[in-house]
Amino acid sequence: MATFKKKLMRLGGRTAAHMIGFVAHSSKIVREPPDLMDRLRDAHPCIAACWHGQFMMVSTLRPENVKISAMVARHGDAEIIGETLSAIGVQLIRGAGAGHRKKDRGGASALRAGLQALSNGSSVVMTADVPPGPARVAGAGIIAMARMSGRPIVPIAIATNRFASFDTWSRLTINLPYSRLAAVVGDPITVSSTADAKELESKRLELETALNAATLRAYELAGADITRATPLDVLAADTPPAPGLALKTYRLGTAALRPAVPLLLNMRGKQGKEDASRRGERLGFAGRPRPEGQVVWMHAASVGETNAVLPLIDSILGANPHVNILLTTGTRTSAEIAARRLPARAVHQYVPLDVPQYVQRFLDHWKPSLAIFTESDIWPNLILGTSERRIPLVLVNARMSPRSIRRWRKYAGVGRPLFSRFAAVLAQNSQIARAVKWLGAPNVITSGNLKIDSPPPPINAETLASLRNAVGQRPLFLAASTHPGEDTMIAAAHSLIRNQIDGLLTIIVPRHPERGSGLAATLGGLGLRTQLRTRSWTPDADTEIYVADTIGELGTFYSISPVALVGGSLVEHGGQNPIEAVRLGSCVLTGPFVHNFKDAYSALFREGGAVEVRSSDDIAKQVTLLLEDQSAAKRMRSGADEALKSLGGALAKTLGAIQPLLEKQRA
């Protein structure tokens, strides 16, 4: 099989090599400058740079008696490229830069081989941008090769007026025969062997600019449409694309289904998920008058997002005395938090359902000058309707799970018309930033997680004193923000721990308080003495499991709990915010599913400030250790504090991106 595959690759490479020759011989060639071949000969040996996906015909720019080597990646997809180049007499250098990926792709050995080829009198052809992108961004490797070799980089672009292109990350372009073929070479770029970091970055940007200019000029000379060969994310960043068929269908569908909305709201109301007294807000009717002056609309999906943006709201209001904030959320629990914690000049409304008529009604009343969305709550009608009114959009604390990134990449035709409409995106980490940039967002900043900079949840002093009095000296374990599927595991851990530690009290705070009564019944059925907080404001002396089915008291429970399992992590939810627990002195345990707070947990694990658990046995073992060994608990808290020091700064970066937009709208 391996031999057959190799033969097939060789055949494909030879076929592609014949195709390249056929395109070159059947096309009318235009060169700029006219003495292009002489310039290449004078620069030889040089580093010939082109953009990825635009390299098919570069081998045709080969002065006679000049040796050429080309850098080709090691992965399977590059084998046919290697066979093609070999068939036209180009020596191969195997390996490529890793870009943002940690996987070794042979970049270091390729650099050494490239330097050796240059010293042996061979020019080296390589793409300036590194898979898998971002496209049309020059990497540092090609600059390093120029610095170390002392040889110039020559920007090269070739275009034909007849070509096929594909929606790959680099917009792979296949040139076709009987074309007008244009070849453009830019001025050589040299890099000093003593260049410092600032100069190296300047040269990288110079190469990027020169390659873009050469590419544009080549397509102009060929009489070709360069947009057909431009990566779609680059196009979207320049000009947001119009909604495609999928988005148009969605908009028409949500409008057509409007008569069914009352049924949906009735069903949600019976489940306790809707506030009947404010139902009109979900239909776009305002629940209060619009304040005078500039209104900044900030949307947060639920409790976690609301807590994350409260400090941002305070910062915006503090820096802009003329601004009012409209905060929209979609859940009753987040509305209750907003009612307690929003400052003056900030009001709360339920977000309208994503129906075009409701969105229009909402925007007609509030007329925001800026719209700020939070994390991953992307609603097409809200975004498109806001953009159509030329209201700047910002996405803060942007979050995508690995699964979501794959889904957005698969349905980029839906994502690009949405994400390209954001004037700024503040991403939690570089992986998310790359994904959002690939979807066409024009201004993406890696800011970190706003939840790291959020103050801890509020603590009610009277409630805290009452709970401490009731608990006394009993050992205590907290399971915070739990999701379905986690509670029985925690109950099993409780049963194991109580065999080692007498008098153990386990407090479970479900992420959604409405689960409380059902949860208490389930745990009671397991033979555990269980109480609900809404029925008893303190646990009795013989209570084993205390279910806190209330809102806004998590800070108080963290404050009395030496050890806390942060939920949403034993099931594939992605975890909840561990920083709240750290700030209030709890030792943090977590399950393995923490992609929602990947960066925070990475720092905590690195400093020994959190421990991963995967089973009831794991939970029982760690809780027992931390309750019995105070020195171990102290080391964990100290490590968590060290981790916090490396994680802050998102709030300042976010405000720094928003403030210019506010000032521009005010002008």
C-alpha positions as CSV (number, residue, x, y, z in Angstrom):
1,M,0.0,0.0,0.0
2,A,2.8,2.4,0.9
3,T,4.6,1.7,-2.4
4,F,1.4,2.2,-4.3
5,K,0.8,5.5,-2.6
6,K,4.3,6.7,-3.3
7,K,3.9,5.8,-7.0
8,L,0.6,7.6,-7.1
9,M,2.2,10.7,-5.5
10,R,5.0,10.6,-8.0
11,L,2.6,10.3,-10.9
12,G,0.6,13.2,-9.5
13,G,3.8,15.3,-9.1
14,R,4.9,14.6,-12.7
15,T,1.5,15.5,-14.0
16,A,1.5,18.8,-12.0
17,A,5.0,19.5,-13.3
18,H,3.8,19.0,-16.9
19,M,0.9,21.3,-16.1
20,I,3.2,24.0,-14.9
21,G,5.3,23.8,-18.0
22,F,2.1,23.8,-20.2
23,V,0.8,26.9,-18.4
24,A,4.1,28.7,-18.9
25,H,4.5,27.8,-22.6
26,S,0.9,28.5,-23.6
27,S,0.6,31.8,-21.8
28,K,1.5,35.3,-22.8
29,I,4.1,36.4,-20.3
30,V,4.5,39.9,-18.9
31,R,7.4,40.7,-16.5
32,E,7.9,43.6,-14.1
33,P,10.5,44.9,-14.1
34,P,11.4,43.9,-17.7
35,D,14.8,42.8,-16.6
36,L,13.3,40.6,-14.0
37,M,15.5,37.6,-14.8
38,D,18.7,39.7,-14.7
39,R,17.7,41.0,-11.3
40,L,17.1,37.5,-10.0
41,R,20.5,36.4,-11.4
42,D,22.2,39.3,-9.7
43,A,20.6,38.5,-6.3
44,H,21.5,34.8,-6.5
45,P,21.8,33.0,-4.2
46,C,18.8,34.6,-2.6
47,I,15.7,33.7,-0.5
48,A,12.7,33.9,-3.0
49,A,9.6,34.7,-1.0
50,C,6.0,34.2,-2.1
51,W,2.6,33.8,-0.4
52,H,1.4,30.3,0.5
53,G,-1.2,29.1,-2.1
54,Q,0.3,31.4,-4.8
55,F,3.5,29.4,-5.4
56,M,2.6,27.1,-8.3
57,M,4.4,29.1,-11.1
58,V,7.3,30.5,-9.1
59,S,9.6,27.8,-10.3
60,T,9.3,29.2,-13.9
61,L,11.2,32.3,-12.7
62,R,14.5,30.5,-12.9
63,P,17.5,32.0,-14.7
64,E,19.6,29.5,-16.6
65,N,22.3,27.7,-14.7
66,V,20.9,28.8,-11.3
67,K,20.4,26.1,-8.6
68,I,17.1,26.3,-6.8
69,S,16.0,24.6,-3.5
70,A,12.6,24.8,-2.1
71,M,11.3,24.4,1.4
72,V,8.5,21.8,1.6
73,A,6.6,20.6,4.7
74,R,6.9,17.1,5.9
75,H,3.2,16.2,6.2
76,G,1.4,14.0,3.7
77,D,-0.4,16.8,1.9
78,A,2.9,18.2,0.9
79,E,4.2,15.1,-0.8
80,I,2.7,15.8,-4.1
81,I,4.2,19.3,-4.0
82,G,7.6,17.8,-3.3
83,E,7.2,15.3,-6.2
84,T,6.2,18.2,-8.5
85,L,9.2,20.3,-7.6
86,S,11.5,17.3,-7.9
87,A,10.1,16.6,-11.4
88,I,11.2,20.1,-12.5
89,G,14.7,19.9,-11.0
90,V,14.3,21.7,-7.8
91,Q,16.1,20.3,-4.7
92,L,13.9,19.8,-1.7
93,I,14.4,21.0,1.9
94,R,12.0,19.1,4.1
95,G,10.4,20.9,7.0
96,A,8.5,24.1,7.8
97,G,7.8,26.5,10.6
98,A,5.4,25.4,13.3
99,G,3.5,28.8,13.4
100,H,1.4,28.8,16.6
101,R,1.4,25.0,16.9
102,K,3.6,23.3,19.4
103,K,4.1,20.3,17.2
104,D,7.6,20.1,15.7
105,R,7.3,20.3,11.9
106,G,11.1,20.2,11.3
107,G,11.5,24.0,11.2
108,A,14.9,24.0,12.9
109,S,16.4,21.4,10.7
110,A,14.9,23.1,7.6
111,L,16.5,26.4,8.7
112,R,19.9,24.7,8.9
113,A,19.4,23.0,5.6
114,G,18.3,26.3,4.0
115,L,21.4,28.1,5.3
116,Q,23.6,25.3,4.0
117,A,21.9,25.5,0.5
118,L,22.5,29.3,0.4
119,S,26.2,28.8,1.3
120,N,26.5,26.2,-1.4
121,G,25.2,28.7,-4.0
122,S,21.6,27.6,-4.3
123,S,18.7,30.1,-4.0
124,V,15.9,29.0,-1.6
125,V,12.2,29.4,-2.4
126,M,9.9,29.5,0.6
127,T,6.5,30.8,1.5
128,A,6.5,33.8,3.9
129,D,3.3,32.9,5.7
130,V,3.2,29.7,7.8
131,P,0.4,27.1,7.8
132,P,-2.2,27.1,9.1
133,G,-2.2,30.9,9.1
134,P,-3.1,33.6,9.5
135,A,-2.7,34.1,5.7
136,R,-0.7,36.9,4.2
137,V,1.2,37.5,7.5
138,A,4.9,37.0,7.2
139,G,6.5,34.7,9.7
140,A,9.7,35.2,11.7
141,G,11.5,32.2,10.2
142,I,12.2,33.8,6.8
143,I,13.6,36.9,8.4
144,A,15.8,34.8,10.7
145,M,17.2,33.0,7.6
146,A,18.1,36.3,5.9
147,R,19.8,37.6,9.1
148,M,21.8,34.4,9.6
149,S,22.8,33.9,5.9
150,G,23.4,37.5,4.9
151,R,21.5,36.8,1.7
152,P,18.6,39.1,0.5
153,I,14.9,38.2,0.4
154,V,13.3,38.8,-3.0
155,P,9.5,39.2,-3.0
156,I,7.9,37.3,-5.9
157,A,4.3,37.1,-7.2
158,I,2.9,35.4,-10.3
159,A,-0.7,35.6,-11.5
160,T,-2.7,34.5,-14.5
161,N,-6.0,35.8,-15.7
162,R,-7.4,32.3,-15.9
163,F,-7.2,30.3,-12.6
164,A,-9.1,28.2,-10.1
165,S,-9.1,29.0,-6.4
166,F,-10.1,27.1,-3.4
167,D,-11.3,28.1,0.1
168,T,-8.3,26.9,2.0
169,W,-6.6,29.0,4.7
170,S,-4.3,30.5,2.1
171,R,-6.7,30.5,-0.9
172,L,-4.9,27.9,-2.9
173,T,-4.7,29.0,-6.6
174,I,-4.2,26.8,-9.6
175,N,-3.1,28.7,-12.7
176,L,-4.6,27.6,-16.0
177,P,-3.1,27.5,-19.5
178,Y,-3.7,29.9,-22.4
179,S,-3.6,32.8,-20.0
180,R,-2.0,36.2,-19.6
181,L,0.8,35.5,-17.1
182,A,2.3,38.3,-15.1
183,A,5.4,37.9,-13.0
184,V,6.5,40.7,-10.5
185,V,9.6,40.9,-8.4
186,G,10.1,43.4,-5.7
187,D,13.3,45.1,-4.4
188,P,15.6,42.8,-2.4
189,I,15.3,43.1,1.4
190,T,18.4,42.6,3.4
191,V,18.6,42.0,7.2
192,S,21.6,42.9,9.2
193,S,23.3,40.2,11.2
194,T,23.2,42.5,14.3
195,A,19.5,43.4,13.9
196,D,17.7,43.6,17.3
197,A,14.1,42.5,17.9
198,K,12.7,45.9,16.8
199,E,14.6,45.9,13.5
200,L,13.6,42.3,12.8
201,E,9.9,43.1,13.3
202,S,10.4,46.1,11.0
203,K,11.9,43.9,8.3
204,R,9.1,41.3,8.7
205,L,6.5,44.1,8.1
206,E,8.6,45.4,5.2
207,L,8.5,41.9,3.6
208,E,4.7,41.6,4.2
209,T,4.1,45.0,2.6
210,A,6.3,44.2,-0.4
211,L,4.7,40.8,-1.0
212,N,1.2,42.3,-0.9
213,A,2.2,45.0,-3.3
214,A,3.8,42.5,-5.7
215,T,0.8,40.2,-5.5
216,L,-1.6,43.1,-6.2
217,R,0.5,44.3,-9.1
218,A,0.8,40.8,-10.7
219,Y,-3.0,40.5,-10.7
220,E,-3.4,43.9,-12.2
221,L,-0.9,43.1,-15.0
222,A,-2.6,39.8,-15.7
223,G,-6.0,41.5,-15.8
224,A,-7.3,39.1,-13.1
225,D,-9.6,39.6,-10.2
226,I,-7.4,39.4,-7.1
227,T,-10.4,39.0,-4.8
228,R,-10.8,35.5,-6.2
229,A,-7.3,34.7,-5.0
230,T,-7.4,36.5,-1.7
231,P,-8.1,34.5,1.5
232,L,-11.7,34.9,2.5
233,D,-10.9,36.0,6.0
234,V,-8.8,38.8,4.6
235,L,-11.6,39.9,2.3
236,A,-14.1,39.7,5.1
237,A,-11.9,41.9,7.3
238,D,-11.8,44.5,4.6
239,T,-15.5,44.5,3.7
240,P,-18.0,42.4,5.6
241,P,-19.6,40.0,3.2
242,A,-23.4,40.1,2.7
243,P,-25.3,37.3,4.4
244,G,-25.4,34.2,2.4
245,L,-28.2,31.7,1.8
246,A,-28.0,30.2,5.3
247,L,-28.3,33.5,7.1
248,K,-31.0,34.7,4.8
249,T,-32.9,31.5,5.5
250,Y,-32.4,32.0,9.2
251,R,-33.7,35.6,9.1
252,L,-36.7,34.6,7.0
253,G,-37.4,31.6,9.2
254,T,-37.3,33.5,12.5
255,A,-39.6,36.1,11.1
256,A,-42.0,33.5,9.8
257,L,-42.0,31.6,13.2
258,R,-43.0,34.8,15.1
259,P,-46.6,33.5,15.7
260,A,-45.1,30.6,17.7
261,V,-43.2,32.8,20.1
262,P,-46.0,33.0,22.7
263,L,-46.1,29.2,22.9
264,L,-42.3,29.2,23.4
265,L,-42.5,31.8,26.2
266,N,-45.4,30.1,27.9
267,M,-43.4,26.8,27.9
268,R,-40.4,28.6,29.3
269,G,-42.5,30.4,31.9
270,K,-43.8,27.1,33.2
271,Q,-40.2,26.0,33.6
272,G,-39.5,29.1,35.6
273,K,-37.2,30.5,32.9
274,E,-39.2,33.6,32.0
275,D,-40.4,36.6,34.0
276,A,-44.0,37.0,33.2
277,S,-44.2,40.6,34.5
278,R,-41.5,41.6,31.9
279,R,-42.5,39.5,29.0
280,G,-42.8,42.4,26.7
281,E,-39.1,43.0,26.8
282,R,-38.5,39.6,25.1
283,L,-40.7,41.0,22.3
284,G,-38.6,44.1,22.0
285,F,-40.9,46.4,24.0
286,A,-39.0,48.7,26.3
287,G,-39.7,48.3,30.0
288,R,-38.6,51.9,30.8
289,P,-37.9,55.2,29.0
290,R,-34.6,55.7,27.2
291,P,-32.2,57.9,29.2
292,E,-31.0,61.2,27.6
293,G,-27.6,61.2,26.0
294,Q,-25.3,58.4,24.8
295,V,-26.5,54.8,25.5
296,V,-24.0,52.0,25.3
297,W,-25.8,48.6,25.0
298,M,-24.0,45.7,26.6
299,H,-25.3,42.2,26.2
300,A,-24.4,39.3,28.6
301,A,-26.1,35.9,28.3
302,S,-26.4,34.9,31.9
303,V,-24.9,35.0,35.4
304,G,-21.2,34.3,34.6
305,E,-21.1,36.8,31.7
306,T,-22.9,39.4,33.9
307,N,-20.4,39.1,36.7
308,A,-17.6,39.4,34.2
309,V,-18.9,42.7,32.7
310,L,-19.9,44.4,35.9
311,P,-16.4,45.8,36.4
312,L,-16.3,46.9,32.7
313,I,-19.6,48.7,33.2
314,D,-18.1,50.5,36.2
315,S,-15.0,51.4,34.2
316,I,-16.9,52.8,31.2
317,L,-19.2,54.9,33.4
318,G,-16.3,56.2,35.4
319,A,-14.4,57.3,32.3
320,N,-17.4,58.7,30.5
321,P,-19.8,60.8,32.7
322,H,-22.1,61.4,29.7
323,V,-22.7,57.7,29.0
324,N,-25.6,55.5,30.2
325,I,-25.4,51.7,30.1
326,L,-28.2,49.4,28.9
327,L,-27.4,45.8,30.1
328,T,-29.4,43.0,28.5
329,T,-29.4,39.4,29.6
330,G,-31.5,36.3,28.9
331,T,-32.1,34.7,32.3
332,R,-34.0,35.5,35.5
333,T,-31.0,34.8,37.7
334,S,-28.8,37.3,35.8
335,A,-31.7,39.8,36.0
336,E,-31.7,39.5,39.7
337,I,-28.0,40.0,39.9
338,A,-28.3,43.1,37.7
339,A,-31.1,44.5,40.0
340,R,-28.8,44.2,43.0
341,R,-25.4,45.2,41.6
342,L,-25.9,47.6,38.6
343,P,-24.6,51.2,39.4
344,A,-26.4,54.4,38.8
345,R,-26.7,55.3,35.1
346,A,-27.1,51.6,34.2
347,V,-30.4,49.8,33.6
348,H,-31.3,46.2,32.8
349,Q,-33.6,44.8,30.2
350,Y,-34.2,41.3,29.0
351,V,-32.7,40.8,25.6
352,P,-35.3,40.5,22.8
353,L,-35.7,37.1,21.2
354,D,-33.7,36.9,17.9
355,V,-36.6,37.8,15.7
356,P,-36.1,40.6,13.1
357,Q,-39.3,42.5,14.2
358,Y,-38.4,42.3,17.9
359,V,-34.8,43.4,17.2
360,Q,-36.0,46.4,15.1
361,R,-38.4,47.4,17.9
362,F,-35.7,47.2,20.5
363,L,-33.2,49.2,18.5
364,D,-35.8,51.8,17.5
365,H,-36.4,52.6,21.2
366,W,-32.9,52.4,22.7
367,K,-30.8,53.8,19.8
368,P,-27.5,52.7,21.2
369,S,-24.3,54.4,20.0
370,L,-22.2,51.3,20.7
371,A,-23.1,47.6,21.1
372,I,-21.0,45.3,23.2
373,F,-21.6,41.6,23.1
374,T,-20.0,39.2,25.6
375,E,-18.2,35.8,25.2
376,S,-20.0,33.5,22.7
377,D,-23.6,34.8,22.7
378,I,-23.8,35.4,18.9
379,W,-27.3,36.1,17.6
380,P,-27.5,36.7,13.9
381,N,-30.5,39.1,13.8
382,L,-29.2,41.1,16.7
383,I,-25.8,41.5,15.1
384,L,-26.9,42.1,11.5
385,G,-29.7,44.5,12.6
386,T,-27.3,46.5,14.7
387,S,-24.7,46.6,12.0
388,E,-27.3,47.7,9.4
389,R,-27.8,50.9,11.5
390,R,-24.1,51.5,11.5
391,I,-23.8,51.0,15.2
392,P,-20.3,49.9,16.0
393,L,-20.1,46.3,17.5
394,V,-17.6,45.0,19.9
395,L,-17.2,41.4,21.2
396,V,-15.5,41.3,24.6
397,N,-14.1,38.3,26.5
398,A,-14.6,36.3,23.3
399,R,-14.7,32.6,24.1
400,M,-14.9,29.5,21.8
401,S,-14.4,25.9,22.9
402,P,-12.3,23.7,20.6
403,R,-15.6,22.1,19.4
404,S,-17.0,25.6,18.6
405,I,-13.9,26.6,16.7
406,R,-14.3,23.5,14.5
407,R,-18.0,24.2,14.0
408,W,-17.4,27.8,13.0
409,R,-14.6,26.8,10.6
410,K,-16.9,24.3,9.0
411,Y,-19.7,26.9,8.6
412,A,-17.5,29.9,7.9
413,G,-20.0,31.1,5.3
414,V,-22.3,31.8,8.3
415,G,-19.6,33.1,10.6
416,R,-17.8,35.5,8.4
417,P,-20.7,37.8,7.7
418,L,-21.2,38.0,11.5
419,F,-17.7,38.3,13.0
420,S,-16.5,40.6,10.3
421,R,-19.0,43.2,11.5
422,F,-17.3,43.6,14.8
423,A,-15.1,46.7,15.0
424,A,-13.1,45.0,17.7
425,V,-12.9,41.6,19.2
426,L,-11.2,41.0,22.6
427,A,-10.3,37.3,22.8
428,Q,-9.5,35.4,25.9
429,N,-6.5,33.6,24.4
430,S,-4.4,33.4,21.2
431,Q,-6.2,30.3,19.9
432,I,-9.6,32.0,20.1
433,A,-8.0,35.1,18.5
434,R,-6.8,33.1,15.5
435,A,-10.2,31.5,15.1
436,V,-12.0,34.8,15.2
437,K,-9.5,36.4,12.8
438,W,-9.9,33.5,10.4
439,L,-13.7,34.4,10.5
440,G,-12.9,37.9,9.2
441,A,-12.8,40.0,12.3
442,P,-10.7,43.0,11.3
443,N,-9.3,44.0,14.7
444,V,-8.6,41.1,17.1
445,I,-6.8,41.6,20.4
446,T,-5.8,38.9,22.8
447,S,-6.8,40.5,26.1
448,G,-7.1,37.6,28.5
449,N,-10.2,36.7,30.6
450,L,-12.3,39.5,32.1
451,K,-13.4,37.1,34.8
452,I,-9.9,37.1,36.2
453,D,-10.1,40.8,36.9
454,S,-13.6,40.6,38.3
455,P,-14.0,41.1,42.0
456,P,-15.1,38.1,44.0
457,P,-18.8,37.5,44.5
458,P,-20.3,39.6,47.2
459,I,-20.5,38.3,50.7
460,N,-23.4,39.1,53.1
461,A,-21.9,39.6,56.5
462,E,-25.0,38.6,58.4
463,T,-25.5,35.5,56.4
464,L,-21.9,34.6,56.8
465,A,-22.1,34.9,60.5
466,S,-25.2,32.8,60.7
467,L,-23.8,30.0,58.6
468,R,-20.5,30.0,60.6
469,N,-22.5,29.8,63.8
470,A,-24.6,26.9,62.5
471,V,-21.6,25.0,61.0
472,G,-19.3,25.5,64.0
473,Q,-16.2,23.3,63.9
474,R,-17.6,20.8,61.4
475,P,-15.3,20.0,58.5
476,L,-16.8,21.5,55.3
477,F,-16.6,20.7,51.6
478,L,-18.2,22.8,48.9
479,A,-19.3,21.7,45.4
480,A,-20.0,25.0,43.5
481,S,-21.9,25.7,40.3
482,T,-22.7,22.0,39.7
483,H,-24.4,20.7,36.6
484,P,-26.5,17.6,36.0
485,G,-24.4,14.5,36.2
486,E,-22.0,15.8,38.8
487,D,-24.1,15.7,41.9
488,T,-24.3,12.0,42.4
489,M,-20.5,11.8,41.9
490,I,-20.2,14.4,44.7
491,A,-22.6,12.5,46.9
492,A,-20.6,9.3,46.4
493,A,-17.4,11.2,47.3
494,H,-19.2,12.5,50.5
495,S,-19.9,9.0,51.5
496,L,-16.3,8.0,51.2
497,I,-15.0,11.1,53.0
498,R,-17.3,10.7,56.0
499,N,-15.7,7.3,56.6
500,Q,-12.4,9.2,57.3
501,I,-13.7,12.5,58.7
502,D,-16.5,12.6,61.2
503,G,-19.2,15.2,61.0
504,L,-18.5,16.2,57.4
505,L,-20.9,18.7,55.9
506,T,-21.1,18.9,52.1
507,I,-22.7,22.0,50.5
508,I,-23.8,21.8,46.9
509,V,-24.6,25.0,45.0
510,P,-26.3,24.0,41.7
511,R,-25.5,26.3,38.8
512,H,-29.3,26.6,38.2
513,P,-31.1,27.0,41.5
514,E,-34.4,25.6,40.1
515,R,-32.7,22.1,40.2
516,G,-32.6,22.3,43.9
517,S,-35.7,20.5,45.0
518,G,-35.2,17.6,42.5
519,L,-31.6,17.4,43.6
520,A,-32.5,17.2,47.2
521,A,-35.0,14.5,46.5
522,T,-32.4,12.4,44.6
523,L,-29.8,12.7,47.3
524,G,-32.3,11.9,50.0
525,G,-33.2,8.8,48.1
526,L,-29.6,7.7,48.4
527,G,-29.9,7.8,52.2
528,L,-28.2,11.1,52.8
529,R,-29.7,13.6,55.2
530,T,-30.3,16.5,52.8
531,Q,-31.7,20.0,53.4
532,L,-32.7,22.8,51.0
533,R,-31.5,26.3,51.8
534,T,-34.8,27.8,50.7
535,R,-36.5,25.7,53.4
536,S,-33.9,26.0,56.1
537,W,-31.6,29.0,56.3
538,T,-29.0,27.1,58.2
539,P,-28.1,23.4,58.1
540,D,-29.0,21.3,61.1
541,A,-26.4,19.5,63.2
542,D,-27.2,16.2,61.5
543,T,-27.4,17.5,57.9
544,E,-25.0,15.8,55.6
545,I,-25.8,17.5,52.3
546,Y,-26.9,21.2,52.2
547,V,-28.3,22.2,48.8
548,A,-28.0,26.0,48.4
549,D,-30.8,26.6,45.8
550,T,-30.5,30.4,46.1
551,I,-29.1,33.2,43.9
552,G,-26.1,35.5,44.7
553,E,-24.7,33.7,47.7
554,L,-21.8,31.8,46.2
555,G,-19.3,34.2,47.6
556,T,-20.6,33.6,51.1
557,F,-20.3,29.8,50.7
558,Y,-16.7,30.1,49.2
559,S,-15.8,32.2,52.3
560,I,-16.7,29.4,54.8
561,S,-15.3,26.5,52.7
562,P,-11.7,25.5,52.9
563,V,-12.0,23.2,49.9
564,A,-14.2,23.7,46.8
565,L,-14.9,21.6,43.7
566,V,-15.7,24.1,40.9
567,G,-18.4,22.4,38.9
568,G,-19.2,22.2,35.2
569,S,-15.9,20.3,34.9
570,L,-16.8,16.7,35.7
571,V,-19.1,16.7,32.7
572,E,-18.4,18.2,29.2
573,H,-19.7,21.7,30.0
574,G,-16.2,23.3,30.0
575,G,-15.9,24.4,33.7
576,Q,-16.9,27.5,35.7
577,N,-14.8,30.3,37.0
578,P,-12.2,29.1,39.5
579,I,-10.9,32.6,40.3
580,E,-13.9,33.4,42.5
581,A,-13.0,30.5,44.8
582,V,-9.3,31.4,44.8
583,R,-10.0,35.0,45.8
584,L,-12.1,33.9,48.7
585,G,-9.6,31.4,50.1
586,S,-10.9,28.0,48.9
587,C,-8.6,25.3,47.7
588,V,-9.7,24.5,44.2
589,L,-10.5,21.0,42.8
590,T,-11.7,20.6,39.2
591,G,-12.7,17.9,36.8
592,P,-11.0,17.5,33.5
593,F,-13.3,19.5,31.3
594,V,-12.1,23.1,31.8
595,H,-11.9,24.6,28.2
596,N,-14.0,27.6,29.2
597,F,-11.2,28.6,31.6
598,K,-8.3,26.9,29.9
599,D,-5.8,29.8,30.6
600,A,-6.8,30.2,34.2
601,Y,-6.5,26.5,35.0
602,S,-3.2,26.2,33.1
603,A,-1.7,28.9,35.4
604,L,-3.2,27.3,38.5
605,F,-1.9,23.8,37.6
606,R,1.5,25.3,36.8
607,E,1.8,26.9,40.3
608,G,0.2,24.0,42.1
609,G,-2.9,26.1,42.9
610,A,-5.5,23.6,41.7
611,V,-5.9,19.8,41.5
612,E,-7.7,17.8,38.8
613,V,-10.0,15.0,39.9
614,R,-11.8,12.6,37.7
615,S,-13.8,10.3,40.0
616,S,-15.5,10.1,43.4
617,D,-12.4,8.3,44.7
618,D,-10.2,11.2,43.4
619,I,-12.5,13.8,45.0
620,A,-12.6,11.9,48.3
621,K,-8.8,11.5,48.4
622,Q,-8.1,15.2,47.7
623,V,-10.7,16.6,50.0
624,T,-9.5,14.3,52.9
625,L,-5.9,15.4,52.3
626,L,-6.7,19.1,52.2
627,L,-9.0,19.0,55.3
628,E,-6.5,17.0,57.4
629,D,-3.2,18.5,56.1
630,Q,-3.2,22.3,56.7
631,S,0.3,22.7,55.3
632,A,-0.8,21.1,52.0
633,A,-3.8,23.4,51.9
634,K,-1.6,26.4,52.6
635,R,0.8,25.5,49.7
636,M,-2.2,25.2,47.3
637,R,-3.5,28.6,48.3
638,S,-0.1,30.1,48.0
639,G,0.3,28.6,44.5
640,A,-3.1,29.9,43.5
641,D,-2.1,33.4,44.6
642,E,1.0,33.2,42.4
643,A,-1.1,32.1,39.4
644,L,-3.4,35.1,39.8
645,K,-0.5,37.5,39.5
646,S,0.2,36.3,36.0
647,L,-3.4,36.4,34.7
648,G,-4.7,40.0,35.1
649,G,-4.9,42.9,32.7
650,A,-7.9,42.0,30.6
651,L,-10.1,44.8,32.0
652,A,-7.5,47.5,31.1
653,K,-7.0,46.1,27.5
654,T,-10.8,45.9,27.0
655,L,-11.5,49.4,28.1
656,G,-8.5,50.6,26.0
657,A,-10.2,49.1,22.9
658,I,-13.7,50.4,23.7
659,Q,-12.8,54.0,24.7
660,P,-11.7,55.2,21.2
661,L,-15.0,54.0,19.8
662,L,-17.0,55.8,22.5
663,E,-15.1,59.0,21.8
664,K,-15.6,58.7,18.1
665,Q,-19.3,58.2,18.5
666,R,-19.5,61.2,20.8
667,A,-17.7,63.5,18.3
